[in-house]
Amino acid sequence: MILIVNLPDKKQLRCNQPASLKIAWMRTGRPFFVNVLGIRLSQASITLNAELIWLHKDLSKIHLTFKYMIPKSTEEIQIDDIQALKDSERSEDRTIEYKSVLPTNADSKKIPFLLKPVCSFANTDGGDLVFGIKEKKGVPKDICGVNIDDQDTEKLRFENLIRNGIEPQIRGIKIRIVKTLSDKHILIVRIPKSWTAPHRVKSNSKFYARNSSGTYELDVPQIRQSFILTEKLAQQIRDFRTDRIASIIGGNTPISLCKGAKVSVHIIPLVSFSQNISFNINEIENLYHRLKPNGFGGIQKRLNFDGMVIYGGISEQGSNKAYTQFFRSGIIEFVWVYEANNQHRYLKSYDYEYKTIQNYISGMNVLREFGVLPPVFVLLTISGLSGYSLYLNEKLRFDFDIDEDCRFDRDILAVQEVEIDSFDRKPNEILKPLFDIVWNAAGLRTSLNFDKNDEFIKRR
């Protein structure tokens, strides 16, 4: 028996065992709901229901279709996708809502009605708010479209309405406008699930969430629980880093590392803690060449309890200089060493920043390919810096009149985590503020490896 799972990117995942259903959900990073043989699959019960479906030996194929917002990235949505909502009678539910008209700036009393669904989507599982569709009892009946003179102006107006009308700010909202056959427009506002929830509408100070029937107001216990959940997730990320750095300092690493200052970069998707996901070991093995430690030779790999470790860069003592640990939960850990010698102990400023940027790009590309959704947290830690200085070449010292030793003021630098709400953000934008803090710890104002436009200067 074969199950065919239709993924949102139009690809199909063929499943030859029940566990593959869980993998199918994990690869999208999205909850989905389907009805097969009267069984409603969901993220929470997917493993159990996969076993139940497997009992129906008389069926050779079962097609599972995702029901999550509009099943495309925002940039790919076209008028055919809107027509499909009407043709399939896709009713309003937990992740989609229709509006026939656009509120104008003059409709001040209607603005809260716009913000309520936006707030509710962010506080639940995310969703699409679609303007230009008439509905009856939640079922789309007519693609009426709306009048939009200037798309950029309208997008900016909506962004400002949401930014100024909801607190705290919801990150990652995307807006798409498509043209109808009657020369009108459909405006889609895609709101991601927020990990800084709960959010509230400023004008009435109310918190909203969603269920299959639409928007509802949160009561006090639900608001309290939402705050607790958000803080719990943030603390779990910090605790994970603390435990991992303690293991690295204590030598309890996946492979033996040589002695010296160790740079650790952790890329942590929030879904690794908020949802019970586990990557398939076959998919993990295929990452071998994608996640090998940057700038090191003699690369090898090994499966381990946590997932897979990729390592290399043999030192004179026979220990390794670097490794990448890919955890089954989707967390990626890059670690590499700067050895000390009898004369100098240096953290090479250009080299470590270059490797950090390249490892960051590799890790984020892998997560994007696997369908892991933001937010993702990036954490930079450098341990074993006692007696180390930041190495600057002679040209930098001359050009910027630097004559001090640039010795670090502490043994461990644990830089504040950075939340990334979109894979489209540039690495320099994310990482330069972290690098600046490292330079501060060495007595310097800012990283000198970037130009005046904050672009990394390639010296190789």
N, C-alpha and C positions, 0 to 999 in steps of 0.2 A: 504494500500500500504506500502511496506517495501523497504527501500534503503539499500543495503549492500555495505559498504565501506571497501575495502581491504587495511589494514594498512601495512606499510613496514615490520613489524615484523611477517608477515603471519597471524596475527589475523584479524578477521572481526568485524566491528562495525555495528550492525544492527540499522538503524535509522527509527523511526516511526513518526518523525515530521521534518519539514524543518530545524528547528534550529539545529538539530543534525548534519547536514552537517558542520556547523561552528565549532561545538564541535570536529568533526572528524579531521578537519584541525588543530585546536588548540592542540589536543592531540599529534600530530606529531611535532608541532613547525616548520613545513616545508611548503613552498608553494607547491601547486600541480596543475596540469593542466589536465583536461579530456574533452573529447567531448561526450556529451550525447544528442541525438536527435538534433544534430546541435548546441547545446548550449555549449560554452567553459567556463568551470568553472575555477575560479581563486580565490586567496585569497581576492582580492579587491571586487569581485562581487558575492561572494559565497552565501550570504543571499538572494539577489534578485533572482539569478538563481535557488536557491533551491525552491523558491516559484513557479517559472515558471515550473520547472520539475514536481512539485506536481500536476499541472493541468492535467497531462497525466494519467488519472484514468484507462486507458485501460492496463497499464503496471503493473504487479504485483511485478516485481523486476527490479532494475537497478543496474548494477555492476559498481562501480567507481574504477578505478585503478590509483594509484599515478604515476606521471611521474616526478621523482626528482632524479637526479643522478642514481646510481645503488641502487635499493630499499632495501639495507641491510647496517648494520654497516660495517665499513671497515674490521674488524676482521673476519666477517662471509662470505665475498665474496669468492666464489669458481669458478672453471672453468665452471660449469653449468650456472652460472650467466652471464659469458662472452658469452657463446654460446647463451644464451637467447637474448642478445643484437643483435647478428647477425640474429637469427631466426625471431625476431620480426621486423627486419630492423629499429632498433632504430636509428634515424638520429641524427647527431650533432645538438645541439641547445644551449640554454642559459646555460645549466648545464652539458653538456658532450661534449668532443672532443676526437678524435682518432688520434694516431700517429703510423706509421708502424715501425719506427726505433727509437733506443735510441741514443741521441747525446753523443759523447764521450768527454773527456776533451780536446782532440786535435781539436774538432770541435768548436773552439772559436767563429766562425762567426754564428754558429747555436744556440748558447746558448740563445741569445735574443729571438729566435723563440720559445724556450721552456718556457722562462719566461713570454712572452706575455699572453698566456692563463692562467697561474697561477695568474698573476697580475689581469687579467680581471675577473676571477672567484671571487677572494677575494673582488674586488671592486663592485661586483654585488650581486649575491645570493649564491655564492659558486658553486662547481661543481667537476666532476671527469675528470681527464686527463688520458687517457688509452693508454698505449704503447703496441704495438704488434698486432694491428688491421689495416688492409688495408681498406680504404674507397673509395667510388666513389661518388662524389657529396654529401659527408657527410653521406652516408649510408654505414654501415659496410658490406664488401663483403668477407673478408677472415681473419681468426684468424691465422696470420702468426707466431706470437710469436717473442720474441727477445732472444738473448743469454745472460745469466747472470751466471757468474761463482760462485760468492759469494754473496748471498742475502744481508747479513748484510753490506758488503762493498758497494754494489750498493745503498742501502737505505741511508747510510751515505753520499755517494757522492751526491745524489740528494738533501738531506737536506742541505748540504753545498752550493750547487749551488743556491738553492732558498734563503737561509739565506744571502749569500754574494751578490746576484744579485738583490734583491728587498728591497726597503726601504719605510716606516718603516717595521720592521720584521713582517711577517704574522704568527700569533700564531695558533696552533691547527692543522697544516697540518699532515695528516697521509698517510703512504705509505704501500701498500699491494702488495705482489708478489705471483702469483699462477702459477702452472705448467700446461702446455698444454699437450694434448695427444701425441704430437710429441716431448716431453721432452724439449720443449722450455718454455719460461715464458711470462706471461702478468704482466706488472707493472702498478698499479693504484695509482695515486696521488690524494688524496681527499683534496680539498681546501675548508675550511669553509668560509662563508660570514664573512668578517672582520668588526669589529666595531672600528678599528683604521684607517679606510680608509680616504683619498685615498692613495693607494700604487703606486709606480712608479718603472720602470725598470731602474736600475742605469746606465747601459751602454749607454742608449739613452735619459735618463731623461724624458721618456714619461709615461703618465697615460693611462690605458686601462680599458674598461668595456665590457659587453657582451649583446647581444640581441639574438633573435632567429636565426639570420644569422651568428653569431660568434662574433669575437673580433673586437672592433673598438676603436679608440683613442678618449679620452675625450678632449673637447675643454676647453678654459679658464673658461667660465661661469659654465660648468659642474664640473670642478675641484673645483672652489670656492664653489659651492653648496654642494659638498661632504664634504669639510672641515667644513662648517657651520653645516651640519647635524650631524657630529660626535661630535662636541663640544656641540651642543644642547642636544644630548642624555646624554652626561656626566654631563651637568649642571642640567638636569632633575633629575638625580639620586641624586645629591648633594642637590637639592632643596627638594626632597621628604624626605630625611633624616632630613634636617633642620626643616621641618614642623612637622614631626613625633616626634622629640625630644622636640620641643616646646610644643606639645600637651601633651607629657608624663610629662614634668616638670610642666606644668600648670594643671595637673590633668584631662585633657580631654582624658581619656583612655577608651577602650571598656568596661572595668569593673573597679570598684573602687579598687585602690591599697593602701596598707598601706604606712606609711611614712618611708623614708630611702633612701640610695643610690640605684639607679636603673641601672642595666646592661641591655642594649638593643643590640640585634644582629639582623641586617637586612640582609636577603638573597634576592637579587634583580636580577632576570633574565633580561637581556637587552631587550628581546622581549616584556616585560611588558610595555615598553615605545615606542619601535620601531614599534610594530604591535598591532592592536586592538584585543587583545584576552580576553576572559572572560570564566572562568571555570564554568561548570554546577554545580548548587547547590547540586545535588545528589552526584556528585563526591566529592565535598568539604566535605560533611557530612561524607563520608567514611574515612576521614583522622583523625577522632577523636582520635583513639588510636595511630596513627603514629606520631602525633605532640603535644601530651600532654606535658606540662612543665616538664622537667627532674628534678627528685628529690623532687617532691611535691605530697601530697595526696589530697583526696577530690576533684578529678578532675570532672569538669562539662563542658558542651558545650552549645553554644547558637549561632544561626544564627543571623547575623546583616547586616546592609546596605552594609558593605564592603566585607562580605563573611561569615566567621565563627570565633568565639573566643572560645578558650579552656582555662579554668582557674582553679585555685585551690590554696592550701596552705593557709588556713584561719589563720589570725593573732589573737592575744588576743583581739584586738579591733573589730574583725569581718570583717575586710577588707581582700582582697586577697593578696597573696605574689607573684603571677606569672600568666602570661597568654601567649598564643600564638595566634596571629591574622593571619589568612590566608586570604589574599586578593584575590578577584576574578581574578585579573590580574596575579596571580602567585607569588606575593611578599609575603614573610613570615617574621613576626616580632615576636621575642622572647623577653620578658621582665620579669625580676624578681628583687626582692628587698632584700637588706641587712639592716635590721632594726637597729636603734641605741637604746642603753639603757642608763641608767643614768650614767654608768661608762665608757663604751667603745663605740667607733664608728669604726667598722672594715669592710673592704672589705676582705673577706676570700680568700686568694690567690689561694689555691688549689681548693676550692669548686667552685669558679666562673670560673676557667679555665676548670675544668672537665665538668661543665654544658654547657659551651660554645662549647666545643668539641662535646658533645653528641647531643646538639641541632643542631649544624652544620651538623652532619652526618644524623640526621633525616630529616632535611630540604632538603639536597641535594639528598637523596634517593627518597623523594617524587617527586621532580622536574624531576629526571631521569625517574622515573616510568611513569610520565605523558608525557614523550617525549619532555620536554622543553630542547632546545639546549643551550649550552654555547654561549657566555660568560655569567657568573653569577658574580655579585659583592657582596662581603661580607663587612659589615660595623659594627664595634664595637664602641659603645658609652657608657660611664659611667657618669651619672649625679648625682648631689647631694652629691659630695665628700667633700664638705667643712667640715673640722673638722675630717675627716676620715683618718685612717691609713691602710696600707696594712698589713694584719695579717699573721704572720709567726709563726709556732709552735716552741717550745723550742729547738727541735733537729736541725731544720734548722738554728736557730740563733746561736747555739753552733758550728755546723759543719762549718759554713761560717763566724763565728766571727762577727755577726751583733748585735750591741747594740743600734743603733739609733731607733727613733720612727717610721720611714718609713711613715711619714705623707705626704699626697698628696699635690701638690703645686698649685692645682686649683680645681674649683668646677665641671667643665665639661671636660671630656676627649673624644674628637671626633677623633678617630684614622683614619688615611688615609684609604680610601677604597681599597680593594684588588680585582683585576680582576682574575677570574678563567676561563681558556680557555679549561679545560677538567675535567670531573667528576672523572677521574682516579687519580688526584693529591691527595696526602695524607693530611688528616686534619692537622697534625702537621706542615707540610711544609707551609700550608696556615696561620695557626693561631699563631704559635710561635712568628713570628716577631711582631704581634699585641700585644701579651702578654708582650713582652720585652719593648715595649713603655710604657705600663701601669706601669711596674716595674721602668722604668726610671723616671716616674712622681712621684714615691715614693722614689727617691734617690738611686735606686739600678741599677746595670748594666744589669742584664738579669734575666729572669724567672728561678727560681731554681727548678721548677717542671719537668724539662726535664734533661735527662742524656746527656752524651758527644756526643751521636749519634742523639741528638734532638728528642728522643723518650719520650713520656709522661710517667712519673713514676706513676704507679698505687699504691696508698697507702691504698686502701680500700679492 
